[in-house]
């Protein structure tokens, strides 16, 4: 999918306010919205005048104003005043209509005093359009007034211990509101032994609140509330067959009054059940339903009818695979459908009020019309507006006068295209009904009651003699209402306030659904922690393993089962707010008493947009938060930010700030969970033995015990083409400037797609060199790989520079990157229908990324720019102790630092939030170059020998004398200017700078914190004088260091350089040093070359044809340049080696020519022949022993096609007559295609020397799969 410019975002540059403004102490903040002249852009050939604002960020194509100010204190209240506005211009109005923008009816300005952690801020967000008097207005300025308020006293919102900590607990569920019966059979089904059970020892707990409120300040019930019950029978102290308990259970979907005469239903998007608990305890005090009697008051009015409510809603489909709302009936073939409502005793004198919600995907014309009628009489007609993206939603209200008991509501859709689809969301009906008993039980109320000093009388007709009425207004404390029968009518009185009642026939009750026993738990009692890991139970073992890794690093960590979180924080029901409530418990306790502050939250498990498991192959392991918008794939967000906003006045608004770092580990199986923690352990501990058996590494000659390497100094910037060069000009180049100005020790590798030749294939345009370059950078490693451009769930860029098969092939376990993707839907992890490309980057068990800062939905250009700049402003800064930041802190500061837009919530941290970025800890400092302080240094000339001395320092600049290890210095030539190629109409030629030409890369010893190395500057430098760059990376057994020096100048040539006319010595081989020219390899061989030259090898790349190159099969038009793969050997510049992994080579015979130059531009070349053999059935290419004949000993040599395998080798030696005299057994881990070194001393199995003569030997080897190959040869013994 294309990244969304929305026709205006290309002009929206996000200026970062966060943490950059001076501290604010005034009581007024005057905000001026600086509207700039509209910009003309074209859509489908139509010109639109697009509004823009300075210092803005776009959200859904609308400019937003954002401002964040640090405060001294959080003890302020903010209010908005002095709002000024003016009508929008006709041209702007036309644009707004083109994108389907619906302005609110009042000003949308939010100003809150909030915190990020313990730091207080004033956060202001404004969507500057609204309608006034039917006219679209734009806000030009407003004032935020801050009024001091007393410090907030902390309420004790969270209990110290959960009731679940003690006693025998059992769980059950209910589907709907009503009076439920718990009898002996039901308790037995829960697993309760009812023999001798005292009914007073049976207690019911549960909250019945539906989905939890999302605003943190909204009151809610912590832990589990005890419910009042009515015991029927049990007078003998035993719970016998005829005994039972009654209690009122609230279903998952909650009704609430929405005004004076109407009700709305808050549908629970996470569960179609509510959960309750039974406690068997003789300690807990029974809580019984009591009777209430209001009959003594003076009757003011009588009710014989009540406010009726009903909803029709079927959750059949998610329109865009995201958001809370699901839709039902489809209007396509059947454009007219009838929905029947049966309302006995409906009050005909009161009109029925309908509210109908629908959505349509009409993209053209005037939209889709809906007609609503009953009995042939049209009640209402409306038009759904056209949908700028996906679907548009409408909610219409209309009435039906003189309603009857049976109402066939007919809905007709009139569409303007056969491709237009319309779906019904819900039909909500409000009215009045005669107060006559219905069914077995029913609820009733009168919402218009307002005077608590008055008493009203209710009369229920046709009331059963055994019936009763409960007042259920207090959820946990229903009360039996005292009344009296008069004939068939039941009368009772109550005060004139809004109350909910239920009437029951007293004999038939609802039955709950048994679940079973619940072990004791007590999350409320946990001590304060740094890190909370919430896990699906399937992954608990690996979550504990992850916790132990961080405990060993000094963090306090708690691992909790997500179901336990639900039990204590959402009455057993799945709800993302329950996880947030638990995090808020730790957060609030820290603010209250100054204890340890929660810093990180890990959601350990994959998630889905369908928490109710309605879709196939659902990956519903760790619940997600979905926003309300469900009709627009851009705005139907899934965001883990929700879990990290913990202040009382926060929910998920543009002005809200993250208080903790939140990350998600994607795992859908225990195997994936283990693989993810394996990668984290390997990264965290700077290496491990976990991956020694990975085939991908055995041929790469990697030190699998360590992840140290100068890949930790590299940043890869990948920029898409077209869009008038936006991604380069507005994203990667400003990001590069941040690195250049603040983090010069990091080396930036720019892969700008339009800088590489574009090719046209049958599948469209392609950049094969970019594809290969990305593979190469990932394989060799980079601290951060950052992509900006178009993309989607299957890869990056329309030219497919990153694909899923490519990602699955990455094998860089020792150099895992932090992958940043500023593109659309790259990691749409909540879509169970496919595993997205970004998910594969995380899930790759042999490589890919250690974490991703990535997008789960489509994003706008301006949001990408804002988030990207915020990331580069934060990611490489350090903590006060000099350590790199953790991923969670980077994500938190990035999101808080980006400008306000709901669209930025698409960015998600996939990975462990408590893991630190592998930025080296210590510093490397230059002491002298050629014996001189660098500030007094002469120009370094070509062909001059350079000696550099330096040391390792800690964050205070002190020598780290205990550091002993290796330094990898890299000297770069001067910055050079490059240009993109301008290969598409939307790709202008863009100039940019790059510093990649390597003059020298080597290794040197670091002893007691001091290092020294020497080399000769190549003749091929750019001779103009300018500053070069020395990049340092060093590592010991347990720590690494980074440094840079850009104080020296390079240029000119040394006229007194020693003469050198000999080219370098080159020794090539494939896969390992056992390779013999003409030998076997698999389809992806690793080329090794060792070099020697008195003056050193030229890798600078400035001279035409003076690169280290490999030419395969005489393909001189496409040489492989190997400069970047060369490294000098330890403590010498005269010897070196390179290692290069080939892309797949076709089977057959091949010839490789390797050519290299020394720094004086003398060249040498060598040839290497090899055969590509597919690694299918085991095969022996060549078998012999050497020497042969022999007298004292010989060794056997085997060429095979089973590289990177564990082989069991057996050699049996026979006489010419066929008698077995010796058996040799060896196990070999093959790193290439040759096994040698199997020695034999010429003696038989009894240790006796064999006689002279000819012998036959048979070699058999078996691979990991049990497949075999064998061959017979002869040998001769001559003593």
Secondary structure, DSSP 8 states (H G I E B T S, - for coil): ---B-TTTGGG------TTTS--B--SEEEEE--EEEEEEEEETTEEEEEEEESSEEEETTEEEEEEEEEBS-S-EEEEEEEEEEEE--HHHHHHHHHTT---BSS-EEEEEEEEETTEEEEEEEEE-EEEETTEEEEEEEEEEEEEE---------S-SS-GGGSSEEEEEEESSSEEEEEEHHHHHHHT---TT--GGGEEEE-----S--SSTTS----S--EE-BEEES-TTSS--TT-EEEEEE--SSEEEE-SSS-EEEE--SS-S-EEEEEEE-SSS---B-EEE--TTS-EEEEESEEEEEEEEE---B-SSS-SS--B--EESS--EEEEEEE-TTB-TTS-EEEEEEEEE---STT-EEEEEEETTEEEEEEEE---SSS-EEEEEEEEESS--SEEEEEEEEE-SSTT--EEEEEEEEEEEEE-B--SSEEEEE-TT-EEEEEEEEEEEBS--TT-EEEE-SSTT--EEE-EEEETTEEEEEEEEE--EEEEE-SS--EE-EEEEEE----GGG----SEEEEE-GGGHHHHHHHHHHHHTTT--EEEEEHHHHHHHHSTTS--HHHHHHHHHHHHHHHHHH------EEEEES---S-TT--STT---SS---B-S--S-TTTS-B-GGGGG--STT-SS-TT----SEEEEE--SSHHHHHHHHHHHHHHHTT--STTTT-HHHHTTT--TT---SGGGGEEEEEE---GGGHIIIIIIHHHHHHHHHH-TTSEEEEEEGGGS--EEETTEEE-HHHHHHHHHHHHH--SEEEEES-EETTEETTTTSEEHHHHHH---TTS-EEEEEESSSTT-TT-TT---HHHHHHH-TTSSEEEEEEESS--BHHHHHHHHHHHHHHTT-B-TTS-B-BHHHHHHHHHHHS-S-GGGGGEEEES-TT-B-----EEEEEEEETTB-GGG---EEET-EEEEEEEEE-TTS-B-TT--EEEEEEEE---EEEE----STT----EEEE---EEEE-BEEEETTEEEEEEE--TTS--S-EE-EEEEEEE-SS-EEEEEE---EEEEE-TT--------EEEEEESSTT--TTEEE-SS-EEEEEEE-SS-B-----STT-S-EEEETT-GGG-EE-GGGEEE-BT-SSEEEEEEE-----SEEEEEEEEEEBTTS-EEEEEEEEEE--SSS--EEEEEEESSSBSS-EEEEEEES-TT-EEEEEEEEEETT--EEEEEEEEEE-SSSEEEEEEE-SB-TTS-B--SEEEEEEEEEE-TTS-EEEEEEEEEE--
